Amino acid sequence: MIKLKTQQEIEIIAEGGKILARILKEISQKVKPGVGTSELNKLAEQLIFENKAKPSFKGYQVNPNEEPFPTALCTSINQEIVHAPAEPNRLLQSGDIIGLDLGLEYKSLYTDTAVTVPVGKINQQSKHLLKITRESLEQGIRQFKEGNTLADVGQAIEDYAKKAGYSVVRELIGHGVGHSVHEEPKVPNYYTEEGKTIKIERGLVVAIEPMVNIGQWQIKLHSNGFTFVTKDNSLSAQFEHTVALDHFGKTRILTQA
C-alpha cells in the first residue's frame, strides 16, 4: 500500500533532507586518495548525531533472519553498484569512483540520498559515467509531476542513459520513503507496465536512484552478502534524491542543501 504524506510530513522530511544533503556534501569533500571508508563512516555518524538525527541504514534488516547492515554509510567503489558497507576499512586510491549512499531518520521520518564522486584524478570515461548518471536522475525528476506515472520517470532515465551507450541496472530500483526506509511504490529506472498504473499524486514521496553501468546491466551479490556488483566487472555509478509532489502540486527535491 502506498502511504501518501501530509503536507506537514513533507515539510519535516524536507527539513531532514536538507540536513542529510549538508552531511553528504561534507563527507564528499573528505574523499581523496588514502582516505579510508571507515573514516568517512565515522564522520557520517558523528554529523548525523550532532544534528539530532539517527542513521537509517545501520542495523537495517529486510527480514529478521538476515544480518543487520553494519554501517551508517554505503561506500561502493568502482564496479560495486550499491550497499557496500564502510567496514571493514578500505583505502581509496586515485582514479577510483565511490558511491556514497546515506539515509537518516529525523523526527521519526526518513530521507535517502546518494552521490558518486571521483577520488583524485579520474579518466574521461569515469567522468562521463558520473555526468550521465547524474543527468539521468535529473531527467527522471523532470517527469515526476502531477498527471504523469512512474513509468514516465523510469522511461526518461532509461532513454537518457541508453542514448549515452550505458545500461541501467534492472534488479535494483528506487522506492517510496518517509514512514520507513523502504516503502511502496517501487520506482524502477526503466519503463514498466506496472509503473503505468501508479500515478504521481499529491503527497507521494519517493527515492529516485538510477544506477548506471558502463557495461551490461546484469548484477551479482558479493560474498559479503550486502554489496551488489556488476556481473561483467564494469564501472557503475549511482545518484539519488528523495522527491515529493507536495499538496500544492509542486515537485520538490527534498535532499538538497
C-alpha positions, -999 to +999 in steps of 0.1 A: +000+000+000+013+034-010+015+058+020+008+093+009+023+120+031+006+150+046+020+185+038+032+187+074+051+154+070+066+166+037+079+197+054+095+175+081+111+152+055+124+183+037+139+196+069+156+162+074+166+162+038+184+195+040+204+182+070+212+150+051+223+169+020+247+190+040+261+160+057+267+141+024+283+172+009+307+174+038+315+137+035+321+141-002+346+168+003+367+145+025+371+119-003+407+118-015+434+092-021+445+075+011+412+082+030+396+051+044+359+042+041+358+037+079+368+073+084+340+085+061+315+064+080+326+078+114+322+113+101+287+104+088+276+090+122+291+120+140+273+145+118+240+127+119+240+126+157+251+162+160+220+171+140+197+152+164+190+125+138+196+088+136+213+068+108+187+048+090+209+022+073+229+010+103+212-021+118+187-022+089+172-056+081+148-065+053+137-095+074+146-106+110+166-137+098+193-117+079+224-100+093+218-063+101+236-038+078+268-028+097+274+008+089+256+042+085+272+049+052+273+028+020+307+032+002+305+015-032+338+016-052+342+012-090+324-019-101+303-020-068+268-008-076+253-003-041+252-014-005+289-018+001+295-014+039+321+011+051+335-016+073+360-033+071+380-003+062+393+002+026+417+029+015+407+049-016+431+052-045+434+079-071+413+070-101+386+053-081+350+065-081+330+060-049+292+059-044+282+075-011+247+065-001+233+078+032+199+079+049+187+093+082+157+093+105+147+128+116+116+135+138+105+099+130+106+104+092+131+091+067+151+106+038+176+089+015+202+104-009+234+093-028+261+107-050+291+092-068+323+112-066+358+109-080+389+100-059+417+122-071+421+124-108+398+100-128+398+092-165+374+107-191+353+075-192+346+077-155+339+114-157+314+108-185+297+080-165+292+103-135+278+131-157+253+108-175+242+091-143+236+125-126+218+138-156+197+107-158+184+114-123+176+150-134+157+136-164+137+113-141+129+141-117+116+163-145+089+137-152+079+134-115+049+157-119+011+156-114-006+137-142+024+115-151+031+080-139+062+063-125+066+047-159+073+082-173+101+086-147+117+053-155+114+058-192+132+091-191+160+077-170+165+047-192+163+066-225+189+091-214+214+065-201+210+042-231+214+071-256+249+076-240+257+040-246+252+028-210+229+003-193+205+008-164+205-017-135+171-035-136+172-057-104+177-028-081+153+001-081+141+032-062+113+032-037+088+051-015+103+066+016+092+086+046+075+065+072+102+038+069+135+033+050+118+015+021+081+017+012+058+011-017+058+021-045+086+005-065+104+031-086+123+013-115+148+033-135+133+019-167+099+016-183+075-009-168+038-017-175+033-017-137+047+018-135+019+030-158-006+021-131+010+043-105+000+079-109+021+107-094-003+124-070+000+149-042+016+135-011+037+110-030+073+108-017+099+086-033+136+080-036+146+081-073+180+064-077+194+055-111+223+030-111+241+031-144+268+008-157+293+013-184+289-024-194+259-047-191+230-042-166+233-077-150+245-078-114+257-103-088+258-103-050+293-101-034+304-128-009+299-103+020+261-107+015+255-070+012+272-055-018+259-057-054+285-056-081+284-055-119+284-091-133+309-080-161+331-061-136+324-028-154+322+006-136+289+017-120+276+050-107+246+060-086+228+093-078+197+096-057+173+122-043+142+120-022+115+137-042+079+148-033+048+161-051+035+184-023-001+193-017+002+225-038+011+204-068+048+214-067+076+189-074+102+192-046+137+177-043+139+172-005+175+162-003+191+195-014+211+217+009 
